Amino acid sequence: MTEGELLKEYGNVVWVGISNIATAYFTFLFTKKKSDADAAKSLAEAYQHLVSDLRDEIKELKEKVGEYGLKLLEQENFNKMQADEIVKLKKKEQTLQQRINQLEEKGK
């Protein structure tokens, strides 16, 4: 093998090595970008799922607050009715007590 052929063969080996290194480098870059994109997509999906869960929970809490608010209003109305009934009974008791007192005075 002549010196020219040897240099040509050596150049081919170097060229193949450089092209393999370049291919590996660009494959690495592409793979890294793809994995970064996949990770970002997974993170976005997890975030959207979390947001959806929180919205559902807020909706449930609002419904519960509405139910408890309605129960509270019903209880307040019931308490007011009882208070009104107590006032009526006390007035009736006073009236009856006055009537008893009047009858007792007449009987003396």
Residue frames relative to the residue before (quaternion, step in Angstrom):
aa qw qx qy qz dx dy dz
M 1.0000 0.0000 0.0000 0.0000 0.00 0.00 0.00
T 0.3723 -0.7389 0.5208 0.2103 3.50 -0.89 0.98
E 0.6850 -0.4858 0.3524 0.4130 3.46 -1.32 0.32
G 0.6430 0.5288 -0.3190 0.4529 3.63 0.98 -0.77
E 0.6611 0.4898 -0.3025 0.4813 3.55 0.98 -0.86
L 0.6378 0.5335 -0.3173 0.4559 3.55 1.04 -0.82
L 0.6570 0.4919 -0.3041 0.4837 3.60 0.99 -0.82
K 0.6362 0.5206 -0.3281 0.4653 3.54 1.03 -0.81
E 0.6597 0.4934 -0.3020 0.4798 3.60 0.95 -0.87
Y 0.6349 0.5179 -0.3176 0.4773 3.57 0.99 -0.84
G 0.6432 0.5224 -0.3096 0.4664 3.61 1.00 -0.85
N 0.6398 0.5171 -0.3234 0.4676 3.57 1.02 -0.77
V 0.6500 0.5107 -0.3133 0.4674 3.58 0.96 -0.86
V 0.6508 0.5002 -0.3068 0.4817 3.57 0.98 -0.89
W 0.6509 0.5194 -0.3163 0.4544 3.58 0.93 -0.88
V 0.6465 0.5022 -0.3140 0.4809 3.61 0.94 -0.85
G 0.6517 0.5183 -0.3138 0.4563 3.59 0.94 -0.84
I 0.6673 0.4925 -0.2964 0.4736 3.56 0.94 -0.94
S 0.6663 0.4931 -0.3145 0.4626 3.59 0.92 -0.87
N 0.6317 0.5185 -0.3361 0.4682 3.62 1.05 -0.70
I 0.6431 0.5102 -0.3168 0.4752 3.58 0.99 -0.82
A 0.6591 0.5016 -0.3081 0.4680 3.60 0.95 -0.88
T 0.6402 0.5159 -0.3203 0.4704 3.58 0.98 -0.85
A 0.6598 0.5042 -0.3070 0.4650 3.58 0.91 -0.90
Y 0.6463 0.5273 -0.3156 0.4523 3.59 0.97 -0.87
F 0.7052 0.4462 -0.2748 0.4776 3.61 0.84 -0.96
T 0.6003 0.5325 -0.3579 0.4775 3.59 1.12 -0.59
F 0.6330 0.5251 -0.3211 0.4695 3.57 0.98 -0.83
L 0.6637 0.5000 -0.3120 0.4606 3.59 0.87 -0.93
F 0.6627 0.5024 -0.3071 0.4628 3.58 0.91 -0.93
T 0.6641 0.5048 -0.3013 0.4619 3.57 0.91 -0.95
K 0.6498 0.5116 -0.3187 0.4631 3.58 0.97 -0.81
K 0.6660 0.4881 -0.3113 0.4705 3.59 0.92 -0.87
K 0.6440 0.5129 -0.3237 0.4663 3.58 0.99 -0.80
S 0.6721 0.4786 -0.3111 0.4716 3.60 0.89 -0.84
D 0.6170 0.5274 -0.3422 0.4732 3.61 1.06 -0.68
A 0.6581 0.5011 -0.3053 0.4718 3.56 0.99 -0.87
D 0.6457 0.5128 -0.3201 0.4666 3.59 0.98 -0.81
A 0.6481 0.5112 -0.3138 0.4692 3.57 1.00 -0.83
A 0.6504 0.5044 -0.3143 0.4730 3.59 0.97 -0.83
K 0.6393 0.5181 -0.3249 0.4661 3.58 1.02 -0.79
S 0.6537 0.5073 -0.3107 0.4678 3.59 0.95 -0.86
L 0.6448 0.5157 -0.3118 0.4702 3.56 1.00 -0.82
A 0.6531 0.5077 -0.3104 0.4684 3.59 0.97 -0.85
E 0.6467 0.5112 -0.3190 0.4677 3.59 1.00 -0.80
A 0.6498 0.5049 -0.3145 0.4732 3.57 0.98 -0.84
Y 0.6380 0.5224 -0.3186 0.4675 3.58 1.00 -0.83
Q 0.6628 0.4961 -0.3112 0.4666 3.60 0.91 -0.90
H 0.6339 0.5208 -0.3292 0.4676 3.58 1.03 -0.76
L 0.6426 0.5184 -0.3105 0.4712 3.57 0.99 -0.84
V 0.6483 0.5090 -0.3122 0.4724 3.59 0.94 -0.89
S 0.6462 0.5180 -0.3143 0.4641 3.58 0.96 -0.86
D 0.6526 0.5079 -0.3106 0.4686 3.59 0.94 -0.87
L 0.6597 0.5057 -0.3094 0.4618 3.58 0.94 -0.86
R 0.6378 0.5175 -0.3307 0.4647 3.58 1.00 -0.78
D 0.6452 0.5109 -0.3189 0.4701 3.58 0.98 -0.83
E 0.6565 0.5114 -0.3094 0.4602 3.57 0.97 -0.85
I 0.6359 0.5162 -0.3251 0.4728 3.59 1.00 -0.81
K 0.6356 0.5271 -0.3270 0.4597 3.58 0.98 -0.83
E 0.6575 0.5023 -0.3065 0.4706 3.59 0.95 -0.90
L 0.6535 0.5122 -0.3162 0.4589 3.59 0.95 -0.85
K 0.6404 0.5151 -0.3319 0.4631 3.58 0.99 -0.79
E 0.6390 0.5157 -0.3285 0.4667 3.58 1.02 -0.78
K 0.6542 0.5052 -0.3139 0.4672 3.58 0.97 -0.86
V 0.6341 0.5178 -0.3304 0.4697 3.58 0.98 -0.83
G 0.6410 0.5233 -0.3204 0.4611 3.56 1.00 -0.81
E 0.6533 0.5060 -0.3095 0.4704 3.57 0.98 -0.87
Y 0.6821 0.4743 -0.2918 0.4740 3.57 0.90 -0.94
G 0.6155 0.5412 -0.3450 0.4574 3.57 1.06 -0.69
L 0.6510 0.5026 -0.3066 0.4792 3.56 1.00 -0.87
K 0.6509 0.5039 -0.3177 0.4706 3.59 0.95 -0.85
L 0.6376 0.5265 -0.3244 0.4594 3.56 1.03 -0.80
L 0.6507 0.5019 -0.3185 0.4724 3.59 0.95 -0.84
E 0.6359 0.5174 -0.3297 0.4682 3.58 0.99 -0.81
Q 0.6574 0.5034 -0.3075 0.4688 3.58 0.97 -0.87
E 0.6430 0.5141 -0.3252 0.4653 3.59 0.97 -0.82
N 0.6460 0.5048 -0.3207 0.4744 3.59 0.98 -0.84
F 0.6433 0.5153 -0.3184 0.4682 3.58 0.98 -0.84
N 0.6561 0.5052 -0.3100 0.4671 3.59 0.94 -0.88
K 0.6426 0.5122 -0.3258 0.4675 3.59 1.00 -0.79
M 0.6420 0.5120 -0.3263 0.4681 3.58 0.98 -0.83
Q 0.6496 0.5042 -0.3201 0.4706 3.58 0.98 -0.80
A 0.6422 0.5142 -0.3273 0.4648 3.58 0.95 -0.84
D 0.6455 0.5084 -0.3187 0.4725 3.60 0.95 -0.83
E 0.6523 0.5096 -0.3101 0.4677 3.57 0.99 -0.84
I 0.6269 0.5284 -0.3295 0.4682 3.61 1.02 -0.77
V 0.6404 0.5153 -0.3243 0.4682 3.59 0.95 -0.85
K 0.6555 0.5072 -0.3119 0.4645 3.59 0.94 -0.88
L 0.6697 0.4987 -0.3014 0.4604 3.59 0.91 -0.88
K 0.6384 0.5160 -0.3326 0.4644 3.61 1.02 -0.73
K 0.6431 0.5076 -0.3266 0.4714 3.57 1.02 -0.80
K 0.6462 0.5099 -0.3167 0.4714 3.55 1.02 -0.84
E 0.6264 0.5352 -0.3259 0.4636 3.58 1.06 -0.81
Q 0.6526 0.5077 -0.3141 0.4666 3.59 0.97 -0.87
T 0.6458 0.5206 -0.3164 0.4602 3.54 0.98 -0.89
L 0.6719 0.4898 -0.2942 0.4712 3.57 0.93 -0.92
Q 0.6378 0.5214 -0.3276 0.4627 3.59 1.01 -0.81
Q 0.6359 0.5131 -0.3261 0.4754 3.59 1.02 -0.79
R 0.6476 0.5169 -0.3148 0.4630 3.57 0.98 -0.84
I 0.6346 0.5174 -0.3187 0.4775 3.58 1.02 -0.84
N 0.6524 0.5157 -0.3136 0.4582 3.58 0.92 -0.91
Q 0.6460 0.5222 -0.3148 0.4592 3.57 1.00 -0.88
L 0.6746 0.4919 -0.2904 0.4675 3.57 0.93 -0.93
E 0.6408 0.5202 -0.3242 0.4623 3.60 1.02 -0.73
E 0.6541 0.5063 -0.3159 0.4647 3.59 1.04 -0.76
K 0.6449 0.5080 -0.3179 0.4744 3.54 1.07 -0.74
G 0.6674 0.5118 -0.2930 0.4548 3.58 1.06 -0.70
K 0.6044 0.5655 -0.3661 0.4254 3.61 1.12 -0.32
